[in-house]
Amino acid sequence: MTPSAQATPEAQTPARGSDHALSVAIIGGGIAGVALGIGLANHDHLKVDLFESAERFGEVGAGVSFGPNAVRAVAGLGLEKEYLALADRTPEPWQDIWFDWRFADDGRHIASSVAAPTGQSSVHRAEFLELLAARLPAGTAHFSKRAKHVERHGMQSKVTFTDGTSHIADLIIVADGIKSALRPLVLQGRGKPAANPVFSGTRAYRGMVDTAALRAAFVSGSMDPRMVDVPQMFLAQNIHILTFPVRHGALINIVAFITRPEDRDWPADMPWVRETTKQEMLADFSCCGDAVRVILDSIERPTIWALHDIPEIEAYIDGNVALIGDAAHAMLPHQGAGAGQGLEDAYFFSELLGDPSLQASDVPRLLAAYENVRLPRACAVQRTSREAGDLYEFRSAEAGSDPAALKQLLETRFDWIWNHDLDSDVTAARQLLSDRKSVA
Ligand SMILES: Cc1cc2nc3c(=O)[nH]c(=O)nc-3n(C[C@H](O)[C@H](O)[C@H](O)COP(=O)(O)OP(=O)(O)OC[C@H]3O[C@@H](n4cnc5c(N)ncnc54)[C@H](O)[C@@H]3O)c2cc1C
């Protein structure tokens, strides 16, 4: 990590003919932005700068789980060894299980979803971001740089920061999250409607607890310790609770969701995250049985999150500016897929921008190929993430609370996300690029 960039009035890209053929500015240093920075740093012809609004990289102290597609993207970025050393996996003989699904009232088993070959692959968020940040080449990251505006600057684009400085690059990739400051400008530039975050009606209580203590509580309550060792999802009307291990099984990450479908208003000035009490949390889940009660009782200081997503947007690019990660496709966490889509974006751009013959004049066509290939998939993951919440909480017309219908859907509904061939996206985009080149 490096200190903030000096507040030069305007940081110019290197002149043509220098070592770098193309300059790329990344806005936002969350999982998507930093992963992209690492992927692009593998290419000597790119000059990469990352601008983060905070004073340092930071993530919340919670778990994040990745499907096989996201793990493949991480591997494709050259991080497989470090990632596997950090990540948890469900212990044998359940190593391929993503989640066991159960009824929350009596713990009855409904189904198990299998996510071969990775199973439930999960990490501590802050530790994962630390791992990524450590791989970013020195001098790439600039802190306390909050982007507020982006505009055309000849063949390039210029991003302006709230401290009055600015930066010019051939390509600007915006990864500034669900509350993106630059998304409105991209959409406006393309004549598309604005897309603001929407409250889902769902609140999520979160906590991480000591695994040994939780196992002891299960054993003393004569409950099956498999519910501690294997990731679990407990389902009820308008409620679901999930658990999975992090930090090599030492901690269990817990998220307890409750939905009030009619309650869709979230005042603009109300924070999305706050601390809460165990009593408030337990009262919300009083309809649940012993296993859920013991799990939630183990959280001493829960936080509560108001879950928002954004509508599927119609454009991810404008000129030589592109949106990735939550800035483009923030989604509800019900398929554990949001960060994974950001990692897929990062892998895609790392591959596509790896061509050393690329010129600045190629950027608009390259971005058009990005939008063409990635937007439909990311929108489908957004849409099905919303639907997944309805399925888990018995609001779906297809299944309701019927165990046979739930089993059939829960065992198969994630395969298209997990089994996606990321390289087919890259190949399709390269094909589009060569088609457009030959037409031009
Ligand atoms: C409860 C919950 C559970 C989740 N669980 C999972 C899961 O298990 N698996 C999964 O794949 N996903 C999960 N997600 C989704 C996942 O957290 C997000 O998709 C992911 O973190 C988004 O990463 P990002 O880098 O796009 O955005 P962010 O993480 O929001 O990062 C944006 C970065 O940009 C910076 N920034 C903001 N504005 C500016 C600006 N104007 N200028 C410069 N910098 C700026 C911010 O400081 C931040 O560092 C979950 C989400 C929630 C809420």
The ligand as a Gaussian input file, in Angstrom:
#p B3LYP/6-31G(d) Opt

LIG

0 1
 C      -25.226000      -8.998000       4.042000
 C      -24.443000      -9.200000       2.770000
 C      -23.853000     -10.432000       2.506000
 C      -23.161000     -10.637000       1.304000
 N      -22.622000     -11.869000       1.080000
 C      -22.002000     -12.112000      -0.100000
 C      -21.431000     -13.387000      -0.358000
 O      -21.449000     -14.294000       0.493000
 N      -20.823000     -13.598000      -1.573000
 C      -20.757000     -12.617000      -2.529000
 O      -20.197000     -12.871000      -3.615000
 N      -21.283000     -11.383000      -2.289000
 C      -21.894000     -11.114000      -1.111000
 N      -22.405000      -9.867000      -0.869000
 C      -22.271000      -8.833000      -1.905000
 C      -20.880000      -8.221000      -1.842000
 O      -20.655000      -7.742000      -0.532000
 C      -20.724000      -7.078000      -2.840000
 O      -21.204000      -7.484000      -4.105000
 C      -19.261000      -6.667000      -3.005000
 O      -18.662000      -6.389000      -1.764000
 C      -19.178000      -5.426000      -3.901000
 O      -17.831000      -5.103000      -4.128000
 P      -17.459000      -3.769000      -4.929000
 O      -15.971000      -3.719000      -4.921000
 O      -18.166000      -3.738000      -6.225000
 O      -18.079000      -2.579000      -4.081000
 P      -17.729000      -2.097000      -2.599000
 O      -17.320000      -3.221000      -1.745000
 O      -18.887000      -1.273000      -2.152000
 O      -16.447000      -1.170000      -2.795000
 C      -16.545000       0.138000      -3.304000
 C      -15.280000       0.883000      -2.917000
 O      -15.298000       2.173000      -3.536000
 C      -15.012000       3.185000      -2.576000
 N      -15.736000       4.388000      -3.027000
 C      -17.049000       4.675000      -2.868000
 N      -17.343000       5.845000      -3.472000
 C      -16.186000       6.286000      -4.026000
 C      -15.851000       7.433000      -4.801000
 N      -16.776000       8.342000      -5.126000
 N      -14.568000       7.597000      -5.205000
 C      -13.611000       6.677000      -4.891000
 N      -13.880000       5.563000      -4.158000
 C      -15.146000       5.373000      -3.745000
 C      -15.530000       2.627000      -1.251000
 O      -14.871000       3.230000      -0.164000
 C      -15.181000       1.138000      -1.409000
 O      -13.862000       0.867000      -0.992000
 C      -23.062000      -9.610000       0.329000
 C      -23.630000      -8.355000       0.606000
 C      -24.303000      -8.142000       1.806000
 C      -24.904000      -6.793000       2.070000

